[in-house]
Amino acid sequence: MNKKKRYTVMALSALLVASTMAHNDEAKPWTFWYWMYGAVSKAGIHADLVGMKNVGLGGTYLMPIRGVSERPEYQGEAAQLSSKFWEMVDYSFQQADSLGLDMGIHICDGFALAGNPSILPAESMQKVVWTDTIVGGGKKIEGMQMWQPESYKDGKLQPAGSEGGYYQDIAAFAIRCKEKPQLFKPEKIEYTEAVSTAKGYYLAAKPASIIYSFHKPVTVRSMRVVPNGNNIQSQRLLVQASDDGINFRDIKQLVPPRQGWQNTMCDYTFSLPTTTARYFRFSWTPEGTEPGAEDLDAAKWKPLLKLENIILSNQPMINQYEGKTGAVWRIETDAAAKSETVAMADVLPLKLENGMVMGVMVNGNLMNKLPKGTWRLLRMGHTSTGQTNATAGTGKGLEVDKFSPAAVRKLFNSWYALFLNRPHSDVVKYLHIDSWECGSQNWGYQFAEEFKARRGYDLIPYLPIMAGVPMESASRNEQVLKDIRLTINDLVNEKFFKTFTDLAHEQDIEVSHESIAPTFPADGLQHYQYADNPMGEYWLNSPTHDKPNDMLDAVSGAHIYNKNIVQAEGFTEVRGVWNETPAMLKPMLDRNLALGMNKLFFHVTAHNPWMDRKPGMTLDGIGLFFQRDNTWYPEARGFVDYITLCQNYLQQGRPVVDIAVFTGEEIPSRSLTPDKLVPMLPGVFGAERVASEQKRMANVGIPMEESPVGVTHSANILDLKDWCNALHGYKYDSMNKDALLKWNFEYSPKGKLPGNQDYRILVVPQPANTLSAEVKAKIEELREEGIIIIDKPYQAKDFSQYGIEPDVVLPENMDYAHRCVLEATGRKDIYFLTNQEDKERQITATFRTRTSKIRQIVKLSLPAYGSAFVILSNKEDMQVISQTGHKLVEEEGAGFTENYPSVLAVADKWKVHFDDIRKDTTVTLPFDWSKSADEKMKYYSGHVTFTSSFEWGDSVPVSAEEKMEVPAEKTKTAPSNDGFIKIQLGKIGDVARVLVNGKQYGYAWTAPYEVYVPKRDLKNGSNEIQIVVANTWHNALQGAGEGKAPFKGIWTNAKYRTKSKALLPAGLLSTINIVY
């Protein structure tokens, strides 16, 4: 049944927000603070930090980026680790301390990820490398030199055969070959007219073929694809063979592995059915390309075939072994290929001394010569991956070995610990590990010993598998490769993340991590167990770079490992265009609050060392320009207060999530985006979603779009704005194997993780034959304890048949978050609701209560992209807290609304003052200064003050509009001094703050652009009203680019990109209403 009563409804005003939130500094958003190219000044530091304090931030992560020498024109003097740098650090700490701001420091110079000049090659990330030598058997091989594999020297990787670089042997092997290994060079290469080679590689935009012709038939068992750049299309070739060059037969359709954006470290090896032919054709068509996602990054871009080479071989190879060895983040999706490889006949260990083959070891016996036949001698070792913390300055160095606690401690002491020894370092409260951008490693400190201890057998005899050599059987190959990846996952968590956390906690410092996927081959959730505050990221107007999976990793990782705070690096833009406003940001902010974020970090505040150049320094045009010299930065206080309000409520209690989705036992792995769940929960998603998702994935015609300016990409990339409340009242988390096996029933018959997170349903998308015995046993245990197991497509529209009603029922294009707070007085349920449409809506929301037979209903009005909190408690009342901060009244039949029937007249004429050009004028509203004939006004960006007046008192003039709508007797009644007047600004460009009689009362930064003033503060008679409006930098930068700068000092290192030269509206764009 439904329960609808007349509720007491309360709301928090903007004034009350500040006092209510004062006790919870954790609720305040933070920002990233980048010092660029060593260009740092004390004046700029002071101005930056005062700006952060005034706008309402709680703190900042200080991160120096790039080096002085990279941009000498900026005349930077604070090179990282120099005395000038430490002088600036000391000053920033002192200033932050005096202002009450906290700080965090990244684990190394720059971001991405953990390098330092002190890290030696032997202490850096390692990879397995090898060389091949082909010999005939039946002869003595003792003392034969084998080429040294790839090595690292003088800051770069050296090709095989180079001497003097860093390299360490692991083992050597002699592999019997059934025939002499060959890489076949075609006698002739032909291609269709759609292919161009003008750029030195094969390039095609339309269906095309490349044909290899040989003088005589060759037998092929594998092929290697060398793409040009990060190119998905070169992995989608149809391989065909022919004996006559006319009639071709299909051999194999190549299937790309799932792959991330940092994917160019390795080529692609594909196993092929053994095929003998004179002609091989490689055909390509863009049709059938997926639209692209975070785990298929290269598919996001315009479908072009960009191919350096195709190399055919007669040797059997393990399909896509590069990803399986952990050398790069890839996941094979072509299951059939596992059975195509044929094991090599004999693999014998060799004895090596200083690169010399000293003899063959067979059953522990030294032999002087190999048995007759053709043998492939494999020398295998490891060297540095060569990865560095690329965005650093003078703190740049090799990336630390993620498997060596000693090397990690060295890195900590060589960078982070130095900050802790500075004056006022008590302001440093966080150690931050940014998003993983340093690729993979598949070897490192004591890797072989760790493998044996964890997996129970010796890896070294199977080492040729890491070179793609098949041994024993396909199933054994796959098991060894999986064990390698499991060991990599164990070590990066225990030796890297845990070590940093232990070091930080020793100093009473908290730790935040960003995502590890899709660049490092590990479980994308497991490392969050070592983070105090898991962190994701999301991007603004950047479909190719947005990170919905990163956010889901952080949210799920936090929930399954009992972490209350979910941080987010928010609003990064790949190309900022200086038209961004708080109103533009709000829908994306609210979506991520609904997703589970509850602590925003703006990305980014770039330090501007100059006081006379505006808007100033940026991260080379990347990021949201959330900094002191952005025109609307002072007015962003209203936006920040809103964020603080939301985060205060969303940090209380714990999240209510009904569904856990198992991520499987594959490594690498990460959380599942909602589109991945459609095949398992088609009934819950609904027929319309199933059909739209099939259409999106079919990607017929490969539709493209441009966003931002100059960036063309697939139009069908996953965008979470299209998946609001996707499960229609149910929330889900992704759960990895580690958390699944820890799921226990110590506290509740429902089942709880150690984090006390209730889940009532477990969805298992993986086929049963892919699950291990321990996972199967755990699932059966959960089933017996009453957890609903969904392991086949679920057709019902909800889970009510199991007694689990939707948590909340909402109209479409609405989303929500739900937190449950258990207090001494009982339970409190906090619901955050967000309207994701650009229009005002009257909505009805129905909420599940503790007894699912009774539901509570609330009707309320939400402005365009508006939001509200609904708080249910054990009592009979309900609180509804709106974004605009005013008291609502529930009217019979109308729900929660406002009652402001009377309208005050405002003087027609407004005095207008342009701050930065010192111009004054008088106007009537609406007034858009971008349409002014005066070019100084037309191109002006900055603050403009509008001044007028209105009457208040015993005889209030009434506007013509009110006379039409309000009964005559109403106009003769003296207004009460209780409550508020509401100043309705209507449409503005772009943000404003409102002052009455010289006192500021609030900010208008989003719809409905209203500010509330207490009636008790008004004077009897005339009251002055001032509206200070700020537009974006868009118009001034446009003018500067045309030689029409409105004032001096306009400069930025962010390239200005716009499709149109049209100026953006600026000013008060409608008449002002005052209602009471």
PyMOL commands that set and color helices and strands:
alter all, ss='L'
color gray80, all
select helices_A, chain A and resi 14-21+25-27+42-55+68-70+72-74+83-99+121-123+233-235+297-300+321-324+335-339+405-414+416-420+425-427+447-455+460-467+474-506+526-530+548-560+582-595+636-650+674-677+682-685+687-698+720-723+737-742+768-770+773-784+800-802+929-931+935-938+960-965+968-972+1015-1017+1034-1041
alter helices_A, ss='H'
color red, helices_A
select strands_A, chain A and resi 2-3+30-36+59-65+102-106+115-116+126-136+144-145+151-153+156-158+168-177+183-184+188-191+202-204+208-227+238-242+248-253+258-259+268-284+305-313+330-331+347-353+356-362+365-367+374-384+398-399+428-433+510-513+533-539+567-572+599-606+614-616+654-655+659-662+704-706+712-714+732-735+761-763+788-790+808-809+814-823+826-835+841-848+855-862+867-873+878-882+889-891+895-897+903-904+909-914+919-924+927-928+943-952+980-984+988-989+991-996+999-1004+1010-1014+1021-1030+1050-1052+1067-1068+1073-1075
alter strands_A, ss='S'
color yellow, strands_A
deselect
rebuild
show_as cartoon
